[in-house]
Amino acid sequence: MAPMNMMGGPGGPQGGRHGGGSGSPGGPGRKPTRENPNSVQITKENAKFLMKNGFLYMSCPKDAEPARVLLHRDFPFEFPFAYISVMNTDGMELAFIKDIALFEGEEKEMLVRELERKYYSPKILKIHSVKDRFGFSYWDVETPAGRVTFTLQDTFKSISRAGENRLFFFDVDGNRFTIEDIDALDRKSHKKIELYL
Amino acid sequence: MKLTKTTTGQLFDRAKKYQPQLTNEKIVSVWEYNLDKEEPRGLKDGFVIITDDRLTVYENDTEILSDSLSNIKEFRFLSGVGCVFAECIRKDGETVLISRANAALKNRIATAIKAANHYILYGSHAFEKYFPADNVCPKCGRAYRQGSETCLNCIDTKRMAKRLWDVAKPYKWLIFASMALFVFISLLGLVTPILTRYLTNDFILSDTPETIRALDYLGVIALILLTQLASRGLSSIRNWTLVIAGNKVVHNLRGIVFEKIQRLSIARISKRTSGELMNRVSSDTARIRMFLVNQIPRLLEQILLFLVVGIAFFVYDWRLALLIILPTPLIALAFSLFRGIMGKLFRRSWERSAQSNAVLHDIFSGIRVVKSYGTEHREAQRFEAYAKAEKETQLKIETKWAWINPLLQFFISFGEFFILFYVGNAIIGGTMELADMAMFSSYAGMLYTPLQFLAGFPRQIMMAMTSVTKVFEIIDEPEDIVDAKDAKDIEIKGEVSIKNVSFGYDESVDVLRNINLDIKPGEFIGLVGKSGTGKSTLINLVMRMYEVDEGSISIDGVDIRDISQESLRSQIGVVLQETFLFNGSIYDNIAYAKKNATREEVIAAAKAAGAHSFIIKLTDGYDTYVGEKGGTLSGGERQRIAIARALLHNPKLLILDEATASLDTETEKQIQDSLAKLSHERTTIAIAHRLSTLRNATKLVVIDKGTIAEMGTHDELIEKHGIYYNLVMAQREMSKMA
């Protein structure tokens, strides 16, 4: 029944930023991992990626037996496609990718897809309505996947700003939503979000 | 994208739609998922059915995967970010991805996987057991607040009001008295304008000879004075009854809440921060008091005032009354609009000031770091930035207020324009007198004040009800660790037996799996393993701080669930790595577990803990005051006091969780030896990373990844060349270097 944790970090059921809430002494749920002194920086020269059974496998060096790996963004807000840790299923870092651009073609595409598959954060294109009640806010938004409603607890703390114009939303369930550019929003939507900035 | 949550019944029904021959008994686990497994942004309507012989996965109503359950070793849950995965590991070593879903389904899928694994491991169904209570309100489908099972959106206000009344009931006469006084005082307020009118009409504007009227004149003035005096006097009495009623209500409520929090298990308490709990005990109860003893009586007063003045108006002149009543909806609207705008601004300003306070707190508590890195200037700038943001919001509010306020005032005085117009006309026409004007103006004011109050009242109710809900949420919280009805008080001899115990702090992760351990009385068990492997969790379970998910723990052959908690814990001595000293003297702190301990007993315990020697060097000896953070005591000294506290009541079961970690090896050895002298009469379970700490252990238990990996004496485990051997060798390397 050993659960794995792709986040390589705490992953309480609440998820989101308030994930620490499952709090218990000693912080269980966080698997201890040793620093791996052999973790190497990889490029297309010394590593190879392939997909099998819907999972990502890596050979490093290139002629090694492919092993299943998990990707982890080290700076998920600032650099979604750079500073990527490649970990084994126990959460130990095997390799480090400084920039996805160091790979090309099919392999690069594979890495991008794998990252986007693990980090699911629909974009908010339009805000239909925001209702505020008892410190909770209820959002009704348009995403590329259709209309979605979600709930934020402690609204101000559940929205975080990365850079000038990017916003991240962390809802009560642990879902994430993004606004790539606040200024690109239509006026009505902008007015609705303004208050929380 | 589907975010709604389905009930167990609905899931089962859907499963039967796919597999018509299916019965509830055959279902091992089911879950639905909503994301494409491969395509990062793709959506899918997926459904997984695990029966006692097969795993089948449907996507958009088509079967896409089917496998015999006998081929599967285990199911695994993986959390991504904003989404979760499920996969299964086949017995042939292949891993297959089963589903991907957004985080809203996280708990559902995690528990469904647990149920499936339970079946593979034990061969028995456990779906009902694992299927989580929904963390959404069944009524509106909205998620509950973290750690809460009450939906603020669907609060049954009536029920809450009734419960609130139950709390206030013992003081109902005081509250009634305050209400009556409120009403009486406002009625007195009605009298003054009448008297003023009388004064103006019959004396000031009258042409009757003054001599005859002088006495009467003084009489009216005296009456005005008297009403004023009575009104002030009664106000004082009312304030007095309010204070008494308020304090009694809040005291009562705080007592209930505090006692309840004390009874809750650690699992329930640690869901909330201590700041939040403090808020519930202090601020929320205070707000409830305000509502009960200030706002409710004021509401009644205002309604009554509105009615009385309104009726008076109608009786006197219905046309005038209509003129004044007509703009009231407009005024009410203006008020609620204004509150909407200002309310948001105030909230924002509050957030801003909270932010800059947090920064201040951060900087001050880290002042040593700031100083040692010489970053004072940078921190000053950081604070400056937040202070500036706060200033700007404040400025915005003030500016808006400066614009809105005169407008509001204009609305409030709206009625007076009508009076001016109507009464002025009437005076010119001779049907009214000048004095009427003043009286009507005062009454119009009296009519609009209640309106102002009433416009804001829904908000007050909402705020109060939020507090009421939060408070009752604590009061209603189920106690998950309760004494069984026939719970026994037993005299512990020290035999501990742990059978097939599994446990996880939350649904998705099992911290301990299938632990079996027998401890004989007087044994010294050393728990060894990397940090985070579940050692502390195991002793938490022995103390019954949490309830085991699977299996059982018994002491002297009695399941700990059948032992009363007080009896159990009072016979276990615990020393944790993080020591906590209460405000008080060293004596108070050592005697904490045994209030009537004699000085001799305390000294003996302190000696056994190696604390006596340093305590007697302190100027005030055992009477030395130590604060929450231990004041001037060093980490090791505080730890020795904590050990003395644990030893004082001579527990039959002693638990040491890294208890001597912050002591130097010399002192540790001293304490070890004194503990060893006493240890033949008690069972000891100790966790230590420094393996030398466990040199007296009769049995070592190596815990790795939540299971017992190795067990035996030091020599046996060294011979085994396993995990323990490696740990010992690594520590030897380290000490050689030192």
HADDOCK unambig.tbl for C-alpha pairs under 7 A between the chains (distance, minus, plus):
assign (segid A and resid 1 and name CA) (segid B and resid 74 and name CA) 6.45 0.50 0.50
assign (segid A and resid 1 and name CA) (segid B and resid 75 and name CA) 6.94 0.50 0.50
assign (segid A and resid 1 and name CA) (segid B and resid 76 and name CA) 6.73 0.50 0.50
assign (segid A and resid 1 and name CA) (segid B and resid 117 and name CA) 6.34 0.50 0.50
assign (segid A and resid 2 and name CA) (segid B and resid 76 and name CA) 6.98 0.50 0.50
assign (segid A and resid 3 and name CA) (segid B and resid 76 and name CA) 5.67 0.50 0.50
assign (segid A and resid 3 and name CA) (segid B and resid 77 and name CA) 5.56 0.50 0.50
assign (segid A and resid 3 and name CA) (segid B and resid 78 and name CA) 6.64 0.50 0.50
assign (segid A and resid 3 and name CA) (segid B and resid 509 and name CA) 5.95 0.50 0.50
assign (segid A and resid 4 and name CA) (segid B and resid 77 and name CA) 6.46 0.50 0.50
assign (segid A and resid 4 and name CA) (segid B and resid 78 and name CA) 5.30 0.50 0.50
assign (segid A and resid 5 and name CA) (segid B and resid 78 and name CA) 5.32 0.50 0.50
assign (segid A and resid 5 and name CA) (segid B and resid 79 and name CA) 5.55 0.50 0.50
assign (segid A and resid 6 and name CA) (segid B and resid 78 and name CA) 5.95 0.50 0.50
assign (segid A and resid 6 and name CA) (segid B and resid 79 and name CA) 5.51 0.50 0.50
assign (segid A and resid 6 and name CA) (segid B and resid 80 and name CA) 5.51 0.50 0.50
assign (segid A and resid 7 and name CA) (segid B and resid 79 and name CA) 6.63 0.50 0.50
assign (segid A and resid 7 and name CA) (segid B and resid 80 and name CA) 6.06 0.50 0.50
assign (segid A and resid 12 and name CA) (segid B and resid 506 and name CA) 6.92 0.50 0.50
assign (segid A and resid 13 and name CA) (segid B and resid 106 and name CA) 6.80 0.50 0.50
assign (segid A and resid 13 and name CA) (segid B and resid 107 and name CA) 6.24 0.50 0.50
assign (segid A and resid 13 and name CA) (segid B and resid 506 and name CA) 6.85 0.50 0.50
assign (segid A and resid 13 and name CA) (segid B and resid 508 and name CA) 6.90 0.50 0.50
assign (segid A and resid 21 and name CA) (segid B and resid 271 and name CA) 5.89 0.50 0.50
assign (segid A and resid 22 and name CA) (segid B and resid 271 and name CA) 5.97 0.50 0.50
assign (segid A and resid 23 and name CA) (segid B and resid 270 and name CA) 5.88 0.50 0.50
assign (segid A and resid 23 and name CA) (segid B and resid 271 and name CA) 6.35 0.50 0.50
assign (segid A and resid 24 and name CA) (segid B and resid 270 and name CA) 6.54 0.50 0.50
assign (segid A and resid 26 and name CA) (segid B and resid 532 and name CA) 6.97 0.50 0.50
assign (segid A and resid 28 and name CA) (segid B and resid 511 and name CA) 6.94 0.50 0.50
assign (segid A and resid 28 and name CA) (segid B and resid 532 and name CA) 5.98 0.50 0.50
assign (segid A and resid 29 and name CA) (segid B and resid 509 and name CA) 6.33 0.50 0.50
assign (segid A and resid 30 and name CA) (segid B and resid 532 and name CA) 6.85 0.50 0.50
assign (segid A and resid 31 and name CA) (segid B and resid 532 and name CA) 6.27 0.50 0.50
assign (segid A and resid 32 and name CA) (segid B and resid 531 and name CA) 6.67 0.50 0.50
assign (segid A and resid 32 and name CA) (segid B and resid 532 and name CA) 6.07 0.50 0.50
assign (segid A and resid 53 and name CA) (segid B and resid 96 and name CA) 6.19 0.50 0.50
assign (segid A and resid 54 and name CA) (segid B and resid 38 and name CA) 6.73 0.50 0.50
assign (segid A and resid 54 and name CA) (segid B and resid 97 and name CA) 6.51 0.50 0.50
assign (segid A and resid 113 and name CA) (segid B and resid 40 and name CA) 6.26 0.50 0.50
assign (segid A and resid 116 and name CA) (segid B and resid 40 and name CA) 5.41 0.50 0.50
assign (segid A and resid 117 and name CA) (segid B and resid 39 and name CA) 6.93 0.50 0.50
assign (segid A and resid 117 and name CA) (segid B and resid 40 and name CA) 4.09 0.50 0.50
assign (segid A and resid 118 and name CA) (segid B and resid 80 and name CA) 4.92 0.50 0.50
assign (segid A and resid 118 and name CA) (segid B and resid 81 and name CA) 5.94 0.50 0.50
assign (segid A and resid 118 and name CA) (segid B and resid 83 and name CA) 6.89 0.50 0.50
assign (segid A and resid 119 and name CA) (segid B and resid 80 and name CA) 6.30 0.50 0.50
assign (segid A and resid 119 and name CA) (segid B and resid 81 and name CA) 4.71 0.50 0.50
assign (segid A and resid 119 and name CA) (segid B and resid 82 and name CA) 6.16 0.50 0.50
assign (segid A and resid 120 and name CA) (segid B and resid 81 and name CA) 6.10 0.50 0.50
assign (segid A and resid 120 and name CA) (segid B and resid 82 and name CA) 4.99 0.50 0.50
assign (segid A and resid 120 and name CA) (segid B and resid 83 and name CA) 5.83 0.50 0.50
assign (segid A and resid 121 and name CA) (segid B and resid 82 and name CA) 6.20 0.50 0.50
assign (segid A and resid 134 and name CA) (segid B and resid 466 and name CA) 6.77 0.50 0.50
assign (segid A and resid 145 and name CA) (segid B and resid 1 and name CA) 6.19 0.50 0.50
assign (segid A and resid 146 and name CA) (segid B and resid 1 and name CA) 6.45 0.50 0.50
assign (segid A and resid 148 and name CA) (segid B and resid 1 and name CA) 6.55 0.50 0.50
assign (segid A and resid 153 and name CA) (segid B and resid 145 and name CA) 6.83 0.50 0.50
assign (segid A and resid 172 and name CA) (segid B and resid 143 and name CA) 7.00 0.50 0.50
assign (segid A and resid 173 and name CA) (segid B and resid 103 and name CA) 5.82 0.50 0.50
assign (segid A and resid 173 and name CA) (segid B and resid 104 and name CA) 4.91 0.50 0.50
assign (segid A and resid 174 and name CA) (segid B and resid 82 and name CA) 5.83 0.50 0.50
assign (segid A and resid 174 and name CA) (segid B and resid 103 and name CA) 5.32 0.50 0.50
assign (segid A and resid 174 and name CA) (segid B and resid 104 and name CA) 6.82 0.50 0.50
assign (segid A and resid 175 and name CA) (segid B and resid 82 and name CA) 4.30 0.50 0.50
assign (segid A and resid 175 and name CA) (segid B and resid 83 and name CA) 6.98 0.50 0.50
assign (segid A and resid 175 and name CA) (segid B and resid 102 and name CA) 6.65 0.50 0.50
assign (segid A and resid 175 and name CA) (segid B and resid 103 and name CA) 5.11 0.50 0.50
assign (segid A and resid 175 and name CA) (segid B and resid 104 and name CA) 6.68 0.50 0.50
assign (segid A and resid 176 and name CA) (segid B and resid 82 and name CA) 5.30 0.50 0.50
